[in-house]
């Protein structure tokens, strides 16, 4: 194991990664079994969950490579982690923009084709893959570190700006006491739209709370190197935890999750009763 990373930190990251894998796997499972009932809006949220699941899987490999002191394994998964983390952030940007668009221009959002969602998802994955490729090229000395750091800083802070801007627009729209006239004839649909948007609002708020400090500290340390060692561990912990909060929020605020949890609980109860009778 690397001397720079205490074993306790590695163990904490491994345990956290396992929770991320379990939580996001369950989320993917719920979205998949209810895919015919869910609207196209969930396509962006589904892919955000897949990206978070990928973060947990790769973080497990990265932490494991530190335990066995494998320099090769630290480099390759590091690039995959950059790709997964980048995709997670980019999907959060996409989800934020999609919700802002749905609330501000509901009629245009309603007639937007599914192809737009599909192309948007594909572009986000390509963007994440590009970020991972840049990380790989930088790690192998093909691209100068300063160029990568500058590009990474610009991308992260621009993403943070867009997410925060969308958050303010969504919050303002949700709590606007004077709804638009074109929403008066479809109150049920608007109510469902607003309910889902409130859940997304909580997701965005929780993600920004964890991710913004993490990225700020990370960039300060990259450019200035003024932070003590434990701050690097805190930065990594906050960044990885960001991939865990979304499934927790969905479980408490989304109807399909509550229904699935009740069904699983009832199944376990029936199995327990059957065993007692046997």
N, C-alpha and C positions, 0 to 999 in steps of 0.2 A: 504494500500500500504506500501511496505517496506520503512523504513526511509532512507535506504542507497541509494535508487534510486529516484531522483527528478521526479515529475510527468511530467515535460517538456520532460525529456529524454524518459520516457515511451511512451508519446504521439508521439514523433518523431519516435521511433521504430515501433509503431503501424502503423503510416502513411506509413513508409518505407516498412513494411511488406505487407500492402495492395497493394502498387505499385508492389512489387515483385510477389504477387499472380496474379495480373491482367496481368503483362507482360509475366510471364512464362506460364500462362494459354493460352494466345494468341499464344505463341510459340508452345506449345503442340498441339493446334488446327491446326496451319499451317502445322506442321510436319505430323499430322495424316491425314489431307485431301489430302496431296500430297505424302502419304507414298508409293504409287505404282510407283511414278516417281523418288523417291529418292533412292540413292544407299545404300548399307549396311553400308557405312561409317557413315551415319546419325544416325545409331542405337546408337552409343556411344554418339553423341551430343544430341539425343532425351532423353536418360536416364540422362544425365547431367542436362537437362532442368527439368525433373521430380524431380530430387534431389533438385534443386534450388527452385522449386515450394513447395516441402515439407518443405524446410527451412523457406519459408515465412509463410506457414500455422502454423508450430509449434511455430515460433517466435511470431506470433499473440497470441497464447495461453499463452506462457511464459510471454509476456508483460501484457496480461490481468490478469494473476495470481498475478502479482505485484500490480495491481490496486485494487484487492479485498483481498489482503493479504492472499492468500491461499498457505500455505506451502506445502500441498500435491501436488497441481497443479504445484508448482515451481519445485518439484523433478521429477515427472513423465515426463512432457514435456521436462525437461532438458535432460533426457536420449534420448528421441526421437530427440531432437535438435542436440545432439552429433552424433547420427546415421545419420541424414540428412546432417549435415555439413561434417561429415567424408566421406559419399558417394559422396557428391559434389566434395570434394577435390580429392578423388580417381578416380572419373570419369574424372576429369581434367587431372590427370596423364595418364589415359588410352587414352584419346583423343590426348594428346601430343605424346605419344609413337606411336599411330596408324598413325598419320600424319608423324612422322619421318620415320617410317617403309615404308609408302607409297612413300615417296620421295627418300629415299636412295635405297630401293630395290623394284622398281615399278613392276617388273615381278613377284616376289614372292608375293607381296601384291595382285596382280591381281588374282592369283590362290588360294589365301587363302579362305577356305570354310566359309560359313555363320555360321557354328557351332562354329568356333573359336570366332566369335564376340558374339554369344549367351552365350557361356560358360564364356567369359571374363566379360560380363555384369552381369551374375549371381554371379560370384566371387566377383565383386565389391560391389554388394548389400549385400552379406554375410559379407564382410569386414566391411561395414558401420554398419550392424546389430551387429556385434561383438563389435565394438567400443561403440555403444549405450549400449550394455549389460554390458560391463566393467564399463561404467559410472554409470549405475544403481547399480551394485554391490558395487562400491566405495561409492556412495551416501548413501547406506544402511549399510556401515561399514563392508561388507563382505570381501572386498579387501582393503589392506592398501593404503592410499592416495599416498604415495611415489612411490609405484609400478606403480600405474595408471599414475601418472605424468611423471615418467621416460619413460614408454611405449608411452604415448601420445607425449612427446617431440621428441622421436626417430622417430615415425611415421610421424609427421608433417614436421620435418626438412628433412627426407629422401624423402618425397613426394615433398617438395620444390626443393630439389636438382635435382630430376628426371625431374620435370617440366622445370626448368631452363636449364638443359642439353639438353632436347628435343627442347626447344625454340631456343637454339643456333644452333643445328643441322638443324632445319627446316629453320631458317633464312639464314644459310650458303648455304643450298641447293637451296633455292628459288632465291637467288641472285648470284648463280654460273653462270658465263658466258660460261662455257664449259659443257653443259649437256651430260649425258651419251649417248653412241651410241645406246643402246637398246630403247631409247625414240624417235629416229628420225622417225620411221615409224608410230607413233601414236601421232602426235602433237596435234590433237584436244583433245584427252583424257588427255594427259599430261597437256595441257592448262587448262582444267577444273579442273584437280587435283591440279594444282598450284594455281588456283583462290580460290578454297575452302581452301587450305592450308594457303593462305594469310589471309583469314578471321579467321581461327583458330589461326593463329599467333597473330592477333590483340586481340582475346579473351584471349589467354594465357597471353599476355603482360598486358592487363587490369586487369586480375585476380591476377597475381603476384604482380602488383603494389598495389592492395588493400589488398591481403591476406598475403603477406610476412611481411609487417610491423605489421599487426594485430597479426599474430602468434608469431612474435619475441617479441612484447610487452607483449603478453599474457604469454609466457613462462618465460620472465624475472620477471613478477609480481608473477607468481606462485612459482618460485624458490627463488627469492630474496626479493620480496615484497617492492621494492624500488620506485615504481611508485605512483604518487598522484592519488586521486580518479577519477578525470576527464579523466585520461588516460585509465582507465578501460572502461569508456563509449565510448571513441574514438575507442578503440580496438573492442568493440562489434559492433559499427556503421560500421567500415570498413569491418568487417567480414560479416555482414549481407548485406551490399551494394554489395559485390562480387556476390551475387545471382541475382542482378538486371542488371548488365552491359551486360551480354551475350545476352538477348533478344533485347536490344537496338542496339548492334552491328549487330546482324542478320538482323534487320529491315532495316539497311542502306546498308548492303553489300551482302545480299543474294537475288537472283532473285525471289524465291518463295514467300518471304515475301513482296517484292515490288509489285508483281503481286496480292497477296491477299489483300494488303492495297488498291490498285487501285480498285479492284473489290468491296471491302466494301464501298469505297468512291463513286463509281458510283452507287451502290445500294442505298446509302443514298440520292444521288442527284435525282435519279429517284423517290424515295418515296416522296421527298420534292416537285418535280414538279407535281406529281400525286395529292398531297394534295392541291396544289394551284389551279389545274383544278377543283377539287371537290368543 
